[in-house]
Protein backbone atom coordinates (compact mmCIF):
# COMPACT_ATOMS: atom_id res chain seq x y z
CA UNK A 1 0.00 0.00 0.00
CA UNK A 2 1.18 3.51 -0.79
CA UNK A 3 0.77 6.28 1.77
CA UNK A 4 1.63 9.95 1.49
CA UNK A 5 2.96 11.17 4.83
CA UNK A 6 2.87 14.96 4.90
CA UNK A 7 4.90 16.26 7.81
CA UNK A 8 4.56 19.78 9.17
CA UNK A 9 6.87 21.41 11.68
CA UNK A 10 4.59 22.50 14.52
CA UNK A 11 7.02 24.87 16.19
CA UNK A 12 10.35 26.12 14.90
CA UNK A 13 13.42 24.42 16.29
CA UNK A 14 15.83 26.41 18.37
CA UNK A 15 19.49 26.20 17.36
CA UNK A 16 20.05 23.97 20.41
CA UNK A 17 17.22 21.62 19.37
CA UNK A 18 18.65 21.44 15.85
CA UNK A 19 22.04 20.41 17.22
CA UNK A 20 20.47 17.79 19.50
CA UNK A 21 17.78 16.32 17.24
CA UNK A 22 18.89 16.55 13.61
CA UNK A 23 21.93 14.25 13.96
CA UNK A 24 19.42 11.51 14.86
CA UNK A 25 16.49 12.61 12.64
CA UNK A 26 18.42 12.37 9.37
CA UNK A 27 19.85 8.84 9.89
CA UNK A 28 16.48 7.58 11.19
CA UNK A 29 14.76 8.93 8.07
CA UNK A 30 17.43 7.41 5.82
CA UNK A 31 17.01 4.08 7.60
CA UNK A 32 13.29 4.10 6.74
CA UNK A 33 14.35 4.69 3.12
CA UNK A 34 16.89 1.85 3.21
CA UNK A 35 14.26 -0.42 4.82
CA UNK A 36 11.97 0.28 1.85
CA UNK A 37 9.31 2.07 3.90
CA UNK A 38 10.02 5.46 2.31
CA UNK A 39 10.21 5.34 -1.49
CA UNK A 40 10.67 9.05 -2.12
CA UNK A 41 10.96 12.13 0.02
CA UNK A 42 10.82 15.87 -0.50
CA UNK A 43 11.10 19.11 1.46
CA UNK A 44 7.89 21.11 1.46
CA UNK A 45 8.01 24.39 -0.45
CA UNK A 46 4.95 25.93 1.21
CA UNK A 47 6.06 25.62 4.87
CA UNK A 48 8.69 23.81 6.96
CA UNK A 49 8.26 20.06 6.70
CA UNK A 50 8.62 17.00 4.53
CA UNK A 51 6.56 14.73 2.31
CA UNK A 52 7.26 11.01 2.18
CA UNK A 53 5.83 8.53 -0.31
CA UNK A 54 5.74 5.37 1.77
CA UNK A 55 5.36 1.70 0.84
CA UNK A 56 3.82 -0.03 3.86
CA UNK A 57 1.29 -2.72 4.74
CA UNK A 58 -1.13 -0.26 6.38
CA UNK A 59 -1.67 3.33 7.47
CA UNK A 60 -1.00 2.09 11.01
CA UNK A 61 2.45 0.88 9.92
CA UNK A 62 3.17 4.28 8.34
CA UNK A 63 2.04 6.03 11.52
CA UNK A 64 4.22 3.81 13.70
CA UNK A 65 7.24 4.56 11.48
CA UNK A 66 6.88 8.35 11.43
CA UNK A 67 5.92 8.48 15.11
CA UNK A 68 9.37 7.06 15.97
CA UNK A 69 11.22 9.89 14.22
CA UNK A 70 12.82 12.22 16.78
CA UNK A 71 11.01 15.38 15.65
CA UNK A 72 7.65 13.63 15.92
CA UNK A 73 8.50 11.98 19.25
CA UNK A 74 9.32 15.40 20.71
CA UNK A 75 6.09 16.96 19.44
CA UNK A 76 7.85 19.25 16.99
CA UNK A 77 6.40 17.71 13.81
CA UNK A 78 3.05 16.13 12.99
CA UNK A 79 2.09 13.97 10.02
CA UNK A 80 -1.06 13.68 7.96
CA UNK A 81 -1.27 10.21 6.43
CA UNK A 82 -3.21 9.59 3.23
CA UNK A 83 -3.47 6.16 1.58
CA UNK A 84 -3.39 6.33 -2.22
CA UNK A 85 -3.78 3.90 -5.09
CA UNK A 86 -4.28 3.68 -8.83
CA UNK A 87 -6.85 5.97 -10.40
CA UNK A 88 -9.61 3.33 -10.52
CA UNK A 89 -11.97 5.15 -12.94
CA UNK A 90 -9.33 4.80 -15.67
CA UNK A 91 -10.18 1.09 -15.83
CA UNK A 92 -13.50 2.00 -17.43
CA UNK A 93 -11.61 3.40 -20.41
CA UNK A 94 -10.00 0.05 -21.24
CA UNK A 95 -12.95 -2.33 -20.65
VONU-359518 format. One record per atom (N, C-alpha, C, O): residue number from 1; residue in one letter; atom name; x, y negated, z negated. Coordinates in steps of 0.2 Angstrom, whole numbers. Layout:
VONU-359518
<n:NUM&res:A&atom:CA&east:X&north:Y&up:Z> $
...
//
This chain:
VONU-359518
<n:1&res:X&atom:N&east:4&north:6&up:0> $
<n:1&res:X&atom:CA&east:0&north:0&up:0> $
<n:1&res:X&atom:C&east:4&north:-6&up:0> $
<n:1&res:X&atom:O&east:10&north:-6&up:-3> $
<n:2&res:X&atom:N&east:2&north:-11&up:4> $
<n:2&res:X&atom:CA&east:6&north:-18&up:4> $
<n:2&res:X&atom:C&east:2&north:-23&up:-1> $
<n:2&res:X&atom:O&east:-4&north:-23&up:-1> $
<n:3&res:X&atom:N&east:6&north:-26&up:-4> $
<n:3&res:X&atom:CA&east:4&north:-31&up:-9> $
<n:3&res:X&atom:C&east:8&north:-38&up:-8> $
<n:3&res:X&atom:O&east:14&north:-37&up:-8> $
<n:4&res:X&atom:N&east:5&north:-43&up:-7> $
<n:4&res:X&atom:CA&east:8&north:-50&up:-7> $
<n:4&res:X&atom:C&east:8&north:-52&up:-15> $
<n:4&res:X&atom:O&east:3&north:-52&up:-18> $
<n:5&res:X&atom:N&east:14&north:-53&up:-17> $
<n:5&res:X&atom:CA&east:15&north:-56&up:-24> $
<n:5&res:X&atom:C&east:17&north:-63&up:-24> $
<n:5&res:X&atom:O&east:23&north:-64&up:-22> $
<n:6&res:X&atom:N&east:13&north:-68&up:-25> $
<n:6&res:X&atom:CA&east:14&north:-75&up:-25> $
<n:6&res:X&atom:C&east:16&north:-77&up:-32> $
<n:6&res:X&atom:O&east:11&north:-78&up:-36> $
<n:7&res:X&atom:N&east:22&north:-79&up:-32> $
<n:7&res:X&atom:CA&east:24&north:-81&up:-39> $
<n:7&res:X&atom:C&east:25&north:-89&up:-39> $
<n:7&res:X&atom:O&east:28&north:-92&up:-35> $
<n:8&res:X&atom:N&east:23&north:-92&up:-45> $
<n:8&res:X&atom:CA&east:23&north:-99&up:-46> $
<n:8&res:X&atom:C&east:26&north:-100&up:-52> $
<n:8&res:X&atom:O&east:25&north:-97&up:-58> $
<n:9&res:X&atom:N&east:31&north:-105&up:-52> $
<n:9&res:X&atom:CA&east:34&north:-107&up:-58> $
<n:9&res:X&atom:C&east:29&north:-111&up:-62> $
<n:9&res:X&atom:O&east:27&north:-116&up:-60> $
<n:10&res:X&atom:N&east:28&north:-109&up:-69> $
<n:10&res:X&atom:CA&east:23&north:-113&up:-73> $
<n:10&res:X&atom:C&east:26&north:-119&up:-76> $
<n:10&res:X&atom:O&east:22&north:-124&up:-76> $
<n:11&res:X&atom:N&east:32&north:-118&up:-78> $
<n:11&res:X&atom:CA&east:35&north:-124&up:-81> $
<n:11&res:X&atom:C&east:42&north:-124&up:-79> $
<n:11&res:X&atom:O&east:46&north:-119&up:-79> $
<n:12&res:X&atom:N&east:45&north:-130&up:-77> $
<n:12&res:X&atom:CA&east:52&north:-131&up:-75> $
<n:12&res:X&atom:C&east:57&north:-128&up:-80> $
<n:12&res:X&atom:O&east:56&north:-129&up:-86> $
<n:13&res:X&atom:N&east:62&north:-125&up:-77> $
<n:13&res:X&atom:CA&east:67&north:-122&up:-81> $
<n:13&res:X&atom:C&east:72&north:-128&up:-83> $
<n:13&res:X&atom:O&east:74&north:-132&up:-79> $
<n:14&res:X&atom:N&east:74&north:-127&up:-90> $
<n:14&res:X&atom:CA&east:79&north:-132&up:-92> $
<n:14&res:X&atom:C&east:86&north:-129&up:-89> $
<n:14&res:X&atom:O&east:86&north:-123&up:-87> $
<n:15&res:X&atom:N&east:91&north:-134&up:-89> $
<n:15&res:X&atom:CA&east:97&north:-131&up:-87> $
<n:15&res:X&atom:C&east:100&north:-125&up:-91> $
<n:15&res:X&atom:O&east:103&north:-120&up:-89> $
<n:16&res:X&atom:N&east:98&north:-125&up:-98> $
<n:16&res:X&atom:CA&east:100&north:-120&up:-102> $
<n:16&res:X&atom:C&east:96&north:-113&up:-100> $
<n:16&res:X&atom:O&east:99&north:-108&up:-100> $
<n:17&res:X&atom:N&east:90&north:-114&up:-99> $
<n:17&res:X&atom:CA&east:86&north:-108&up:-97> $
<n:17&res:X&atom:C&east:89&north:-105&up:-90> $
<n:17&res:X&atom:O&east:89&north:-99&up:-90> $
<n:18&res:X&atom:N&east:91&north:-110&up:-86> $
<n:18&res:X&atom:CA&east:93&north:-107&up:-79> $
<n:18&res:X&atom:C&east:100&north:-103&up:-80> $
<n:18&res:X&atom:O&east:100&north:-98&up:-77> $
<n:19&res:X&atom:N&east:104&north:-106&up:-85> $
<n:19&res:X&atom:CA&east:110&north:-102&up:-86> $
<n:19&res:X&atom:C&east:109&north:-95&up:-90> $
<n:19&res:X&atom:O&east:112&north:-91&up:-88> $
<n:20&res:X&atom:N&east:104&north:-95&up:-94> $
<n:20&res:X&atom:CA&east:102&north:-89&up:-98> $
<n:20&res:X&atom:C&east:99&north:-84&up:-93> $
<n:20&res:X&atom:O&east:100&north:-78&up:-94> $
<n:21&res:X&atom:N&east:94&north:-86&up:-89> $
<n:21&res:X&atom:CA&east:89&north:-82&up:-86> $
<n:21&res:X&atom:C&east:91&north:-80&up:-79> $
<n:21&res:X&atom:O&east:90&north:-74&up:-77> $
<n:22&res:X&atom:N&east:93&north:-84&up:-75> $
<n:22&res:X&atom:CA&east:94&north:-83&up:-68> $
<n:22&res:X&atom:C&east:100&north:-77&up:-67> $
<n:22&res:X&atom:O&east:99&north:-74&up:-62> $
<n:23&res:X&atom:N&east:105&north:-77&up:-71> $
<n:23&res:X&atom:CA&east:110&north:-71&up:-70> $
<n:23&res:X&atom:C&east:106&north:-64&up:-71> $
<n:23&res:X&atom:O&east:109&north:-59&up:-68> $
<n:24&res:X&atom:N&east:101&north:-64&up:-74> $
<n:24&res:X&atom:CA&east:97&north:-58&up:-74> $
<n:24&res:X&atom:C&east:91&north:-57&up:-69> $
<n:24&res:X&atom:O&east:90&north:-52&up:-66> $
<n:25&res:X&atom:N&east:88&north:-63&up:-68> $
<n:25&res:X&atom:CA&east:82&north:-63&up:-63> $
<n:25&res:X&atom:C&east:84&north:-61&up:-56> $
<n:25&res:X&atom:O&east:81&north:-57&up:-53> $
<n:26&res:X&atom:N&east:90&north:-63&up:-54> $
<n:26&res:X&atom:CA&east:92&north:-62&up:-47> $
<n:26&res:X&atom:C&east:94&north:-54&up:-46> $
<n:26&res:X&atom:O&east:91&north:-51&up:-41> $
<n:27&res:X&atom:N&east:98&north:-51&up:-50> $
<n:27&res:X&atom:CA&east:99&north:-44&up:-49> $
<n:27&res:X&atom:C&east:93&north:-40&up:-50> $
<n:27&res:X&atom:O&east:92&north:-35&up:-47> $
<n:28&res:X&atom:N&east:89&north:-42&up:-55> $
<n:28&res:X&atom:CA&east:82&north:-38&up:-56> $
<n:28&res:X&atom:C&east:78&north:-38&up:-50> $
<n:28&res:X&atom:O&east:75&north:-33&up:-48> $
<n:29&res:X&atom:N&east:78&north:-44&up:-47> $
<n:29&res:X&atom:CA&east:74&north:-45&up:-40> $
<n:29&res:X&atom:C&east:77&north:-41&up:-35> $
<n:29&res:X&atom:O&east:74&north:-37&up:-31> $
<n:30&res:X&atom:N&east:84&north:-41&up:-34> $
<n:30&res:X&atom:CA&east:87&north:-37&up:-29> $
<n:30&res:X&atom:C&east:86&north:-30&up:-30> $
<n:30&res:X&atom:O&east:86&north:-26&up:-26> $
<n:31&res:X&atom:N&east:86&north:-28&up:-37> $
<n:31&res:X&atom:CA&east:85&north:-20&up:-38> $
<n:31&res:X&atom:C&east:78&north:-18&up:-36> $
<n:31&res:X&atom:O&east:78&north:-13&up:-33> $
<n:32&res:X&atom:N&east:73&north:-22&up:-36> $
<n:32&res:X&atom:CA&east:66&north:-20&up:-34> $
<n:32&res:X&atom:C&east:67&north:-20&up:-26> $
<n:32&res:X&atom:O&east:63&north:-15&up:-23> $
<n:33&res:X&atom:N&east:71&north:-24&up:-23> $
<n:33&res:X&atom:CA&east:72&north:-23&up:-16> $
<n:33&res:X&atom:C&east:75&north:-17&up:-14> $
<n:33&res:X&atom:O&east:73&north:-13&up:-9> $
<n:34&res:X&atom:N&east:81&north:-15&up:-17> $
<n:34&res:X&atom:CA&east:84&north:-9&up:-16> $
<n:34&res:X&atom:C&east:80&north:-3&up:-18> $
<n:34&res:X&atom:O&east:81&north:2&up:-15> $
<n:35&res:X&atom:N&east:76&north:-3&up:-22> $
<n:35&res:X&atom:CA&east:71&north:2&up:-24> $
<n:35&res:X&atom:C&east:66&north:3&up:-19> $
<n:35&res:X&atom:O&east:62&north:8&up:-20> $
<n:36&res:X&atom:N&east:65&north:-2&up:-14> $
<n:36&res:X&atom:CA&east:60&north:-1&up:-9> $
<n:36&res:X&atom:C&east:53&north:-4&up:-11> $
<n:36&res:X&atom:O&east:48&north:-4&up:-8> $
<n:37&res:X&atom:N&east:53&north:-7&up:-17> $
<n:37&res:X&atom:CA&east:47&north:-10&up:-20> $
<n:37&res:X&atom:C&east:45&north:-17&up:-16> $
<n:37&res:X&atom:O&east:40&north:-19&up:-15> $
<n:38&res:X&atom:N&east:51&north:-21&up:-15> $
<n:38&res:X&atom:CA&east:50&north:-27&up:-12> $
<n:38&res:X&atom:C&east:53&north:-26&up:-5> $
<n:38&res:X&atom:O&east:59&north:-24&up:-4> $
<n:39&res:X&atom:N&east:49&north:-27&up:1> $
<n:39&res:X&atom:CA&east:51&north:-27&up:7> $
<n:39&res:X&atom:C&east:54&north:-33&up:10> $
<n:39&res:X&atom:O&east:59&north:-33&up:13> $
<n:40&res:X&atom:N&east:51&north:-39&up:8> $
<n:40&res:X&atom:CA&east:53&north:-45&up:11> $
<n:40&res:X&atom:C&east:52&north:-50&up:5> $
<n:40&res:X&atom:O&east:48&north:-49&up:1> $
<n:41&res:X&atom:N&east:56&north:-56&up:5> $
<n:41&res:X&atom:CA&east:55&north:-61&up:0> $
<n:41&res:X&atom:C&east:57&north:-67&up:3> $
<n:41&res:X&atom:O&east:61&north:-68&up:7> $
<n:42&res:X&atom:N&east:53&north:-73&up:0> $
<n:42&res:X&atom:CA&east:54&north:-79&up:2> $
<n:42&res:X&atom:C&east:54&north:-84&up:-3> $
<n:42&res:X&atom:O&east:50&north:-83&up:-8> $
<n:43&res:X&atom:N&east:57&north:-90&up:-3> $
<n:43&res:X&atom:CA&east:55&north:-96&up:-7> $
<n:43&res:X&atom:C&east:49&north:-99&up:-5> $
<n:43&res:X&atom:O&east:49&north:-100&up:1> $
<n:44&res:X&atom:N&east:45&north:-102&up:-9> $
<n:44&res:X&atom:CA&east:39&north:-106&up:-7> $
<n:44&res:X&atom:C&east:42&north:-112&up:-5> $
<n:44&res:X&atom:O&east:47&north:-115&up:-8> $
<n:45&res:X&atom:N&east:39&north:-115&up:0> $
<n:45&res:X&atom:CA&east:40&north:-122&up:2> $
<n:45&res:X&atom:C&east:35&north:-127&up:-1> $
<n:45&res:X&atom:O&east:37&north:-133&up:-1> $
<n:46&res:X&atom:N&east:30&north:-125&up:-3> $
<n:46&res:X&atom:CA&east:25&north:-130&up:-6> $
<n:46&res:X&atom:C&east:26&north:-131&up:-13> $
<n:46&res:X&atom:O&east:24&north:-137&up:-16> $
<n:47&res:X&atom:N&east:29&north:-127&up:-17> $
<n:47&res:X&atom:CA&east:30&north:-128&up:-24> $
<n:47&res:X&atom:C&east:35&north:-123&up:-27> $
<n:47&res:X&atom:O&east:37&north:-118&up:-23> $
<n:48&res:X&atom:N&east:38&north:-124&up:-32> $
<n:48&res:X&atom:CA&east:43&north:-119&up:-35> $
<n:48&res:X&atom:C&east:40&north:-112&up:-36> $
<n:48&res:X&atom:O&east:35&north:-111&up:-39> $
<n:49&res:X&atom:N&east:44&north:-107&up:-33> $
<n:49&res:X&atom:CA&east:41&north:-100&up:-34> $
<n:49&res:X&atom:C&east:44&north:-96&up:-28> $
<n:49&res:X&atom:O&east:48&north:-98&up:-24> $
<n:50&res:X&atom:N&east:41&north:-90&up:-28> $
<n:50&res:X&atom:CA&east:43&north:-85&up:-23> $
<n:50&res:X&atom:C&east:37&north:-81&up:-20> $
<n:50&res:X&atom:O&east:32&north:-82&up:-23> $
<n:51&res:X&atom:N&east:38&north:-78&up:-14> $
<n:51&res:X&atom:CA&east:33&north:-74&up:-12> $
<n:51&res:X&atom:C&east:36&north:-67&up:-10> $
<n:51&res:X&atom:O&east:41&north:-67&up:-6> $
<n:52&res:X&atom:N&east:34&north:-62&up:-12> $
<n:52&res:X&atom:CA&east:36&north:-55&up:-11> $
<n:52&res:X&atom:C&east:31&north:-51&up:-7> $
<n:52&res:X&atom:O&east:25&north:-52&up:-8> $
<n:53&res:X&atom:N&east:33&north:-48&up:-2> $
<n:53&res:X&atom:CA&east:29&north:-43&up:2> $
<n:53&res:X&atom:C&east:31&north:-36&up:-1> $
<n:53&res:X&atom:O&east:37&north:-34&up:-1> $
<n:54&res:X&atom:N&east:27&north:-33&up:-5> $
<n:54&res:X&atom:CA&east:29&north:-27&up:-9> $
<n:54&res:X&atom:C&east:26&north:-21&up:-6> $
<n:54&res:X&atom:O&east:20&north:-21&up:-3> $
<n:55&res:X&atom:N&east:29&north:-15&up:-6> $
<n:55&res:X&atom:CA&east:27&north:-9&up:-4> $
<n:55&res:X&atom:C&east:26&north:-4&up:-11> $
<n:55&res:X&atom:O&east:31&north:-2&up:-13> $
<n:56&res:X&atom:N&east:20&north:-3&up:-13> $
<n:56&res:X&atom:CA&east:19&north:0&up:-19> $
<n:56&res:X&atom:C&east:13&north:5&up:-19> $
<n:56&res:X&atom:O&east:10&north:5&up:-14> $
<n:57&res:X&atom:N&east:12&north:9&up:-24> $
<n:57&res:X&atom:CA&east:6&north:14&up:-24> $
<n:57&res:X&atom:C&east:0&north:10&up:-26> $
<n:57&res:X&atom:O&east:-5&north:12&up:-24> $
<n:58&res:X&atom:N&east:0&north:5&up:-29> $
<n:58&res:X&atom:CA&east:-6&north:1&up:-32> $
<n:58&res:X&atom:C&east:-4&north:-6&up:-34> $
<n:58&res:X&atom:O&east:2&north:-8&up:-35> $
<n:59&res:X&atom:N&east:-9&north:-10&up:-35> $
<n:59&res:X&atom:CA&east:-8&north:-17&up:-37> $
<n:59&res:X&atom:C&east:-6&north:-16&up:-44> $
<n:59&res:X&atom:O&east:-2&north:-21&up:-46> $
<n:60&res:X&atom:N&east:-8&north:-11&up:-48> $
<n:60&res:X&atom:CA&east:-5&north:-10&up:-55> $
<n:60&res:X&atom:C&east:3&north:-9&up:-55> $
<n:60&res:X&atom:O&east:6&north:-12&up:-59> $
<n:61&res:X&atom:N&east:5&north:-6&up:-50> $
<n:61&res:X&atom:CA&east:12&north:-4&up:-50> $
<n:61&res:X&atom:C&east:16&north:-11&up:-48> $
<n:61&res:X&atom:O&east:21&north:-12&up:-51> $
<n:62&res:X&atom:N&east:13&north:-15&up:-43> $
<n:62&res:X&atom:CA&east:16&north:-21&up:-42> $
<n:62&res:X&atom:C&east:16&north:-26&up:-48> $
<n:62&res:X&atom:O&east:21&north:-29&up:-49> $
<n:63&res:X&atom:N&east:11&north:-26&up:-52> $
<n:63&res:X&atom:CA&east:10&north:-30&up:-58> $
<n:63&res:X&atom:C&east:15&north:-28&up:-63> $
<n:63&res:X&atom:O&east:19&north:-32&up:-66> $
<n:64&res:X&atom:N&east:16&north:-22&up:-64> $
<n:64&res:X&atom:CA&east:21&north:-19&up:-68> $
<n:64&res:X&atom:C&east:28&north:-21&up:-66> $
<n:64&res:X&atom:O&east:32&north:-23&up:-71> $
<n:65&res:X&atom:N&east:30&north:-21&up:-60> $
<n:65&res:X&atom:CA&east:36&north:-23&up:-57> $
<n:65&res:X&atom:C&east:38&north:-30&up:-58> $
<n:65&res:X&atom:O&east:43&north:-32&up:-61> $
<n:66&res:X&atom:N&east:33&north:-35&up:-56> $
<n:66&res:X&atom:CA&east:34&north:-42&up:-57> $
<n:66&res:X&atom:C&east:34&north:-44&up:-64> $
<n:66&res:X&atom:O&east:37&north:-49&up:-66> $
<n:67&res:X&atom:N&east:30&north:-41&up:-68> $
<n:67&res:X&atom:CA&east:30&north:-42&up:-76> $
<n:67&res:X&atom:C&east:36&north:-41&up:-79> $
<n:67&res:X&atom:O&east:37&north:-44&up:-85> $
<n:68&res:X&atom:N&east:40&north:-37&up:-77> $
<n:68&res:X&atom:CA&east:47&north:-35&up:-80> $
<n:68&res:X&atom:C&east:52&north:-40&up:-78> $
<n:68&res:X&atom:O&east:58&north:-40&up:-81> $
<n:69&res:X&atom:N&east:51&north:-45&up:-73> $
<n:69&res:X&atom:CA&east:56&north:-49&up:-71> $
<n:69&res:X&atom:C&east:57&north:-55&up:-77> $
<n:69&res:X&atom:O&east:52&north:-57&up:-80> $
<n:70&res:X&atom:N&east:63&north:-57&up:-78> $
<n:70&res:X&atom:CA&east:64&north:-61&up:-84> $
<n:70&res:X&atom:C&east:60&north:-68&up:-84> $
<n:70&res:X&atom:O&east:58&north:-70&up:-89> $
<n:71&res:X&atom:N&east:59&north:-71&up:-78> $
<n:71&res:X&atom:CA&east:55&north:-77&up:-78> $
<n:71&res:X&atom:C&east:48&north:-76&up:-80> $
<n:71&res:X&atom:O&east:45&north:-80&up:-84> $
<n:72&res:X&atom:N&east:45&north:-70&up:-78> $
<n:72&res:X&atom:CA&east:38&north:-68&up:-80> $
<n:72&res:X&atom:C&east:38&north:-66&up:-87> $
<n:72&res:X&atom:O&east:33&north:-68&up:-90> $
<n:73&res:X&atom:N&east:43&north:-62&up:-89> $
<n:73&res:X&atom:CA&east:42&north:-60&up:-96> $
<n:73&res:X&atom:C&east:43&north:-66&up:-101> $
<n:73&res:X&atom:O&east:39&north:-66&up:-106> $
<n:74&res:X&atom:N&east:46&north:-71&up:-99> $
<n:74&res:X&atom:CA&east:47&north:-77&up:-104> $
<n:74&res:X&atom:C&east:41&north:-82&up:-102> $
<n:74&res:X&atom:O&east:41&north:-88&up:-105> $
<n:75&res:X&atom:N&east:36&north:-80&up:-98> $
<n:75&res:X&atom:CA&east:30&north:-85&up:-97> $
<n:75&res:X&atom:C&east:32&north:-91&up:-93> $
<n:75&res:X&atom:O&east:28&north:-96&up:-93> $
<n:76&res:X&atom:N&east:37&north:-91&up:-89> $
<n:76&res:X&atom:CA&east:39&north:-96&up:-85> $
<n:76&res:X&atom:C&east:37&north:-96&up:-78> $
<n:76&res:X&atom:O&east:37&north:-101&up:-74> $
<n:77&res:X&atom:N&east:35&north:-90&up:-76> $
<n:77&res:X&atom:CA&east:32&north:-89&up:-69> $
<n:77&res:X&atom:C&east:26&north:-84&up:-70> $
<n:77&res:X&atom:O&east:26&north:-79&up:-74> $
<n:78&res:X&atom:N&east:21&north:-85&up:-65> $
<n:78&res:X&atom:CA&east:15&north:-81&up:-65> $
<n:78&res:X&atom:C&east:15&north:-78&up:-58> $
<n:78&res:X&atom:O&east:17&north:-82&up:-53> $
<n:79&res:X&atom:N&east:11&north:-73&up:-57> $
<n:79&res:X&atom:CA&east:10&north:-70&up:-50> $
<n:79&res:X&atom:C&east:3&north:-69&up:-49> $
<n:79&res:X&atom:O&east:-1&north:-67&up:-53> $
<n:80&res:X&atom:N&east:1&north:-70&up:-42> $
<n:80&res:X&atom:CA&east:-5&north:-68&up:-40> $
<n:80&res:X&atom:C&east:-4&north:-63&up:-35> $
<n:80&res:X&atom:O&east:0&north:-63&up:-31> $
<n:81&res:X&atom:N&east:-7&north:-57&up:-36> $
<n:81&res:X&atom:CA&east:-6&north:-51&up:-32> $
<n:81&res:X&atom:C&east:-12&north:-50&up:-28> $
<n:81&res:X&atom:O&east:-18&north:-50&up:-30> $
<n:82&res:X&atom:N&east:-11&north:-49&up:-21> $
<n:82&res:X&atom:CA&east:-16&north:-48&up:-16> $
<n:82&res:X&atom:C&east:-14&north:-42&up:-12> $
<n:82&res:X&atom:O&east:-9&north:-42&up:-8> $
<n:83&res:X&atom:N&east:-18&north:-37&up:-12> $
<n:83&res:X&atom:CA&east:-17&north:-31&up:-8> $
<n:83&res:X&atom:C&east:-19&north:-33&up:-1> $
<n:83&res:X&atom:O&east:-24&north:-36&up:0> $
<n:84&res:X&atom:N&east:-15&north:-30&up:4> $
<n:84&res:X&atom:CA&east:-17&north:-32&up:11> $
<n:84&res:X&atom:C&east:-16&north:-25&up:15> $
<n:84&res:X&atom:O&east:-13&north:-20&up:13> $
<n:85&res:X&atom:N&east:-19&north:-25&up:21> $
<n:85&res:X&atom:CA&east:-19&north:-20&up:25> $
<n:85&res:X&atom:C&east:-20&north:-22&up:33> $
<n:85&res:X&atom:O&east:-21&north:-28&up:34> $
<n:86&res:X&atom:N&east:-20&north:-17&up:37> $
<n:86&res:X&atom:CA&east:-21&north:-18&up:44> $
<n:86&res:X&atom:C&east:-28&north:-22&up:45> $
<n:86&res:X&atom:O&east:-33&north:-21&up:41> $
<n:87&res:X&atom:N&east:-28&north:-26&up:50> $
<n:87&res:X&atom:CA&east:-34&north:-30&up:52> $
<n:87&res:X&atom:C&east:-39&north:-25&up:55> $
<n:87&res:X&atom:O&east:-39&north:-24&up:61> $
<n:88&res:X&atom:N&east:-43&north:-22&up:51> $
<n:88&res:X&atom:CA&east:-48&north:-17&up:53> $
<n:88&res:X&atom:C&east:-53&north:-18&up:58> $
<n:88&res:X&atom:O&east:-54&north:-14&up:63> $
<n:89&res:X&atom:N&east:-55&north:-24&up:59> $
<n:89&res:X&atom:CA&east:-60&north:-26&up:65> $
<n:89&res:X&atom:C&east:-57&north:-25&up:72> $
<n:89&res:X&atom:O&east:-60&north:-24&up:76> $
<n:90&res:X&atom:N&east:-50&north:-25&up:72> $
<n:90&res:X&atom:CA&east:-47&north:-24&up:78> $
<n:90&res:X&atom:C&east:-48&north:-17&up:81> $
<n:90&res:X&atom:O&east:-48&north:-16&up:87> $
<n:91&res:X&atom:N&east:-49&north:-12&up:77> $
<n:91&res:X&atom:CA&east:-51&north:-5&up:79> $
<n:91&res:X&atom:C&east:-57&north:-5&up:84> $
<n:91&res:X&atom:O&east:-57&north:-1&up:88> $
<n:92&res:X&atom:N&east:-62&north:-10&up:83> $
<n:92&res:X&atom:CA&east:-67&north:-10&up:87> $
<n:92&res:X&atom:C&east:-66&north:-12&up:94> $
<n:92&res:X&atom:O&east:-69&north:-10&up:99> $
<n:93&res:X&atom:N&east:-60&north:-15&up:95> $
<n:93&res:X&atom:CA&east:-58&north:-17&up:102> $
<n:93&res:X&atom:C&east:-55&north:-11&up:106> $
<n:93&res:X&atom:O&east:-55&north:-11&up:112> $
<n:94&res:X&atom:N&east:-53&north:-6&up:103> $
<n:94&res:X&atom:CA&east:-50&north:0&up:106> $
<n:94&res:X&atom:C&east:-54&north:6&up:106> $
<n:94&res:X&atom:O&east:-52&north:11&up:109> $
<n:95&res:X&atom:N&east:-60&north:6&up:103> $
<n:95&res:X&atom:CA&east:-65&north:12&up:103> $
<n:95&res:X&atom:C&east:-71&north:11&up:108> $
<n:95&res:X&atom:O&east:-75&north:15&up:108> $
//
